Structures are given as structure tokens and as C-alpha cells.
Amino acid sequence: MTKTIFQKIIDRELPAEIVFEDEEIIAFWDITPAAPIHILIVPKKLITSINDIKDEDKKLIGKMFLIAKDLAKEYKINENGFRTVFNTNDDGGQTVYHLHLHLLGGRKMSWPPG
């Protein structure tokens, strides 16, 4: 199986501007931002999409949201508001098949998206 771009970032084969990392999760700036703050929060464990989350991943997925909350506070978008997004499969806009949570903020978000 070919490594995803995110796995290459995790393995330090590609550069990224990392804003958080521990043994389970890495977070870095999106290279094609859709907002002034656009950070990707990625588990180091390869989970292809939401469709592939297992019961054993519950704690990991919850941790991704806690990291999003902490990063929103760090980048001062927590009070005005922000958006978190998982894209799933082609129709959902997923382009990298390694689960990742988008943290978007720093501007007014519209609805409906896309």
C-alpha cells in the first residue's frame, strides 16, 4: 500500500508546519487553507475514513476533538467561533484517505458549506 501524504508527514518524509504532536496525533497547517486558521488534526494510526473507525478508536477520535478545542483557544478563535469538519469519501470531499479533522476559523463561516 502506498503511503498517504499524511503518513509521509508523520514519518518526516515530507515537511509540514507542525503545531501539535504526541504519540498518537499530529496537527499541522493545511497547505491549501480555506480559512485564515486551517489546521489538520491527524491520528498517527491509519484510519482510512469515518467509515473505518472501530470501537477501539473511540478514545482517539475524542482526543482529536479535545486537541481541536485546545488549538482553537491557542489561536484565539474559540470565542468568535470555528468549524470542525471530517470529509468522507469522494462525494464528501475527502481527498486524502487518512482520517483527518479540519479546524477552520478566523473568518465568518457560511452555511451551507461547499
Protein Blocks (a to p, Z undefined) as FASTA:
>chain_A
ZZdfklmmmnopaccddfbdcfkbccdddfbdcbfbdcddddfbdcfblmlpcfklmmmm
mmmmmmmmmmmmmnopmmnopcddddedjknopabdcdcddddehiacdddeZZ
